[in-house]
Amino acid sequence: MAANEEIKIVLQVGTELRITNKGEVVVSNPELELAREDRAANAVLLYRFNADRGEHVFRLVEPVADHKHMKVHRAND
């Protein structure tokens, strides 16, 4: 992975996401075989690693939560 290059990580329920101290990304999902299918995703993240700063950066791109059914969300709803 080149410095500050973003990679797309597609997450589904049950996905295991591991990132090493060097920024190597390992995504596995023992429960589903739909890996990397955006339409089957529960969330899509963009990830980049800045080795100079030792910093891992994640950005949520596509959440799955349906916020249309309520005007206001409260904790635990």
C-alpha positions as CSV (number, residue, x, y, z in Angstrom):
1,M,0.0,0.0,0.0
2,A,1.5,3.3,-1.1
3,A,1.7,6.2,1.5
4,N,-1.7,7.7,2.2
5,E,-3.4,5.5,-0.5
6,E,-7.1,4.8,0.5
7,I,-8.5,1.3,0.2
8,K,-12.2,0.4,0.4
9,I,-13.2,-2.1,3.1
10,V,-16.7,-3.7,2.7
11,L,-18.0,-5.0,6.1
12,Q,-20.8,-7.4,6.7
13,V,-22.2,-8.8,10.0
14,G,-19.6,-11.3,11.2
15,T,-16.7,-9.8,9.3
16,E,-13.3,-9.9,11.0
17,L,-11.1,-6.9,10.3
18,R,-7.5,-7.0,11.3
19,I,-4.9,-4.3,10.7
20,T,-1.3,-4.8,11.5
21,N,1.0,-2.1,13.0
22,K,2.5,-1.8,9.4
23,G,-1.0,-1.0,7.9
24,E,-1.6,-4.4,6.3
25,V,-5.4,-5.1,6.1
26,V,-6.9,-8.5,6.5
27,V,-10.7,-8.9,6.1
28,S,-12.3,-12.3,6.6
29,N,-15.9,-13.3,7.1
30,P,-16.3,-17.0,8.0
31,E,-20.1,-16.6,7.9
32,L,-20.7,-15.1,4.4
33,E,-19.3,-15.6,1.0
34,L,-20.4,-12.2,-0.4
35,A,-17.1,-10.5,0.2
36,R,-16.6,-7.2,-1.4
37,E,-20.1,-6.9,-2.7
38,D,-21.2,-3.3,-1.9
39,R,-24.9,-4.2,-2.1
40,A,-24.5,-6.8,0.6
41,A,-22.5,-4.5,2.9
42,N,-23.6,-3.4,6.3
43,A,-21.0,-0.7,6.2
44,V,-18.3,0.5,3.8
45,L,-15.1,2.1,5.1
46,L,-12.2,3.9,3.4
47,Y,-8.9,3.2,5.2
48,R,-5.5,4.7,4.8
49,F,-2.3,4.3,6.8
50,N,0.2,7.1,7.3
51,A,3.5,5.3,8.2
52,D,5.4,8.6,8.9
53,R,2.9,9.4,11.7
54,G,2.0,5.8,12.6
55,E,-1.6,6.8,12.1
56,H,-4.5,4.6,10.9
57,V,-7.4,6.6,9.4
58,F,-10.9,5.2,8.9
59,R,-13.8,7.0,7.1
60,L,-17.3,5.7,7.1
61,V,-18.6,6.0,3.5
62,E,-21.9,4.1,3.4
63,P,-23.8,3.3,6.6
64,V,-26.7,0.9,6.4
65,A,-28.8,2.4,9.2
66,D,-32.2,3.5,8.0
67,H,-32.8,6.9,9.6
68,K,-36.0,7.6,7.7
69,H,-38.3,5.8,10.1
70,M,-37.8,8.2,13.0
71,K,-37.4,12.0,13.4
72,V,-35.2,11.7,16.4
73,H,-32.9,8.8,17.5
74,R,-32.2,8.1,21.1
75,A,-29.7,5.9,22.8
76,N,-30.6,2.2,22.5
77,D,-33.4,2.6,19.9
